[in-house]
């Protein structure tokens, strides 16, 4: 894939696949971790979708997202059970066959004893034709990449190990920087002035997040931008606005 202009930030979408996430039985822990890794690489995660283990939903979602984002990442559904259908759905989305990948099968044969390597586990070696494998140093069964779609496990420790092999392939643009100011002020008190600052700062995204600390209501204002000078100018405008109302203004190191 051709490297993007350094002035253009590549985009990404995360597709979380699994009925267990939608039912609430399993709490997703991958989204925030992936978002931070991508931001550090200069790729902006602009959308995340949680979808069920339904073939047509997976196919349609993957096809929509791979045309709309620079990178697409999927988690979940590549295990050995009947409801692990992600690999087959990715193959159908790209219109290619799925096959028992020789390299993937060899990896599993090396990892498992003959008694443990059954047909269910060999299912994890079924990979779309033309895909490149993503190594899995935790539990052996690989993920894979097809064009701009990266297919990984849903278990956080396994996904993170796989992602370590993906990061070097990504072509990032400018990294998103952030500055945070917090004060014991309600959103309604500053909403009008904050809107004026946002209108003056088209290159900066300003987010307002209420909180309660020590039984006091306050607001954290997070400014994000790939333009460091614009970010600093906006940060100063927000700080001055807050100081006009209260001296209790603190800068915090919150997640971007």
C-alpha positions in Angstrom: 0.0 0.0 0.0 1.3 3.4 -1.0 2.3 5.6 2.0 -0.1 8.5 2.6 0.9 12.1 2.5 2.4 13.2 5.9 -0.3 15.9 6.0 -3.1 13.3 5.7 -3.9 11.1 8.6 -4.9 7.5 7.6 -8.1 6.2 9.1 -9.1 2.9 10.6 -12.2 1.0 11.6 -12.4 -1.7 14.2 -15.1 -4.4 13.7 -15.7 -6.4 16.9 -17.4 -9.7 16.0 -19.2 -11.8 18.5 -22.7 -12.5 19.9 -21.0 -12.8 23.4 -20.0 -9.1 23.3 -23.5 -8.0 22.2 -25.1 -10.0 24.9 -23.0 -8.5 27.6 -21.5 -11.8 28.6 -18.0 -10.7 27.4 -16.8 -7.2 27.9 -14.6 -5.9 25.0 -11.2 -4.8 26.1 -9.6 -4.4 22.7 -11.0 -1.1 21.5 -9.2 1.3 23.8 -5.9 -0.6 23.4 -6.1 -0.7 19.6 -7.0 3.0 19.5 -4.0 4.0 21.5 -1.6 1.9 19.4 -3.0 3.4 16.2 -2.8 6.9 17.5 0.8 6.4 18.4 1.4 5.2 14.8 -0.3 8.2 13.2 -3.5 6.3 12.3 -6.8 7.6 13.5 -9.5 5.1 14.6 -12.6 6.9 13.4 -15.2 4.2 13.8 -15.9 1.0 15.7 -18.7 -1.5 15.1 -19.9 -4.4 17.2 -21.7 -7.0 15.1 -23.1 -10.5 15.6 -21.9 -13.9 14.3 -24.1 -13.6 11.3 -22.6 -14.4 7.9 -24.3 -11.7 5.8 -23.8 -9.0 8.4 -20.1 -9.8 8.6 -19.7 -9.8 4.8 -21.6 -6.5 4.3 -19.8 -4.8 7.2 -16.4 -5.8 6.0 -17.1 -4.8 2.4 -18.5 -1.4 3.5 -15.6 -0.6 5.8 -12.7 -1.8 3.6 -13.8 0.7 0.9 -14.2 3.6 3.4 -11.1 3.4 5.6 -7.4 3.1 5.1 -7.3 0.1 7.4 -9.9 -2.3 8.8 -9.2 -4.5 11.9 -11.5 -7.3 13.0 -11.4 -9.2 16.3 -13.2 -12.4 17.2 -14.6 -15.4 15.4 -11.4 -17.2 14.2 -11.4 -20.1 16.8 -12.3 -23.8 16.4 -16.0 -23.9 17.2 -19.0 -23.9 14.9 -19.8 -20.2 15.6 -16.3 -19.0 14.5 -17.2 -18.0 11.0 -15.1 -14.8 10.5 -12.5 -16.4 8.2 -15.1 -17.9 5.9 -17.0 -14.6 5.8 -13.9 -12.6 4.9 -13.2 -15.0 2.0 -16.8 -14.4 0.8 -16.5 -10.7 1.2 -13.4 -10.7 -1.1 -14.9 -13.3 -3.4 -12.1 -15.7 -3.0 -12.0 -19.4 -1.9 -11.0 -20.5 1.6 -8.5 -23.3 1.9 -6.5 -25.2 4.5 -3.4 -23.1 4.4 -0.3 -25.3 4.4 1.8 -22.9 6.5 -0.9 -22.4 9.1 -1.5 -26.2 9.3 2.2 -26.7 9.8 2.2 -24.2 12.6 -0.6 -26.0 14.4 1.0 -29.4 13.8 4.1 -28.2 15.5 2.1 -26.6 18.4 -0.2 -29.6 19.2 0.5 -33.2 19.8 -1.1 -35.7 17.3 -3.7 -36.6 19.9 -4.7 -32.9 20.4 -4.7 -31.8 16.8 -8.2 -32.7 15.7 -10.3 -31.4 12.8 -11.8 -28.6 15.0 -8.4 -27.2 15.7 -7.3 -27.6 12.0 -10.3 -25.4 11.2 -8.1 -22.5 12.5 -5.8 -23.2 9.5 -8.6 -22.5 7.0 -7.5 -19.1 5.5 -8.8 -17.2 2.5 -6.7 -17.7 -0.6 -4.2 -14.9 -1.1 -4.1 -13.8 2.5 -0.9 -13.3 4.5 -0.6 -14.9 7.9 -0.3 -12.8 11.1 1.8 -14.8 13.6 0.4 -15.8 17.0 3.1 -16.4 19.5 0.6 -17.0 22.3 -1.6 -19.9 21.1 -0.1 -20.6 17.6 -3.3 -20.3 15.5 -2.5 -17.3 13.1 -4.6 -14.4 12.1 -4.3 -13.1 8.5 -4.4 -10.0 6.4 -6.1 -9.6 3.0 -5.5 -6.3 1.3 -6.3 -3.6 4.0 -8.3 -6.0 6.3 -6.5 -7.4 9.3 -8.2 -10.4 11.0 -7.2 -11.1 14.6 -8.3 -13.1 17.6 -10.8 -11.6 20.2 -8.8 -12.7 23.3 -6.9 -9.5 24.3 -3.6 -11.2 25.1 -3.6 -13.0 21.7 -4.8 -10.0 19.8 -2.1 -7.8 21.3 0.6 -10.3 20.4 -0.7 -10.4 16.8 -1.0 -6.6 16.6 2.7 -6.4 17.4 3.4 -7.9 13.9 0.8 -5.6 12.3 2.1 -2.3 13.5 5.3 -2.3 11.4 3.2 -2.6 8.2 1.0 0.4 8.9 1.8 3.7 7.2 0.9 6.5 9.5 0.5 10.2 9.1 0.7 12.9 11.6 0.1 11.8 15.2 -2.9 13.2 17.0 -1.8 15.3 20.0 -4.0 16.2 23.0 -4.1 18.6 25.9 -6.6 18.4 28.8 -7.8 21.1 31.2 -10.2 20.3 34.1 -12.1 22.6 36.4 -15.0 22.5 38.8 -17.3 24.1 36.3 -20.5 22.8 34.8 -20.8 22.4 31.1 -23.8 24.8 30.9 -21.6 27.6 32.4 -19.0 27.4 29.6 -21.0 26.0 26.7 -21.5 29.3 24.8 -17.9 30.5 25.1 -16.6 27.0 24.3 -18.6 27.0 21.1 -17.0 30.3 20.1 -13.5 28.8 20.7 -14.4 25.8 18.7 -15.6 28.0 15.8 -12.2 29.8 16.0 -10.3 26.6 15.9 -11.2 24.5 12.9 -8.1 22.4 13.1 -8.7 21.3 16.7 -11.4 19.0 18.0 -12.6 20.0 21.4 -14.4 17.5 23.6 -16.3 18.3 26.9 -16.5 15.5 29.5 -18.4 16.0 32.9 -17.1 14.4 36.0 -17.8 14.1 39.7 -14.9 14.2 42.2 -15.1 14.6 45.9 -18.9 15.1 45.4 -18.2 18.1 43.2 -19.3 18.4 39.6 -16.7 19.5 37.1 -15.7 19.3 33.4 -12.6 18.1 31.6 -12.0 19.8 28.2 -9.8 17.8 25.8 -8.3 19.4 22.8 -7.0 17.1 20.0 -5.2 18.0 16.8 -2.4 16.9 14.5 -1.3 20.6 14.3 0.8 21.4 17.3 0.7 25.2 16.9 -3.1 25.2 16.5 -3.5 22.9 19.5 -1.4 25.1 21.7 -3.3 28.2 20.6 -6.6 26.6 21.4 -5.4 25.2 24.7 -4.5 28.8 25.8 -7.9 30.1 24.7 -9.6 27.5 26.8 -7.3 28.0 29.8 -7.9 31.8 29.7 -11.7 31.2 29.5 -11.7 28.9 32.5 -9.4 31.2 34.5 -11.9 34.1 34.0 -14.4 31.9 36.0 -12.4 30.1 38.5 -8.7 29.7 39.7 -9.2 26.0 40.1 -7.9 24.9 36.7 -5.6 21.9 36.3 -3.9 20.4 33.3 -4.2 16.6 33.2 -2.6 13.8 31.3 -5.7 12.0 30.0 -5.9 9.5 27.1 -6.0 11.1 23.7 
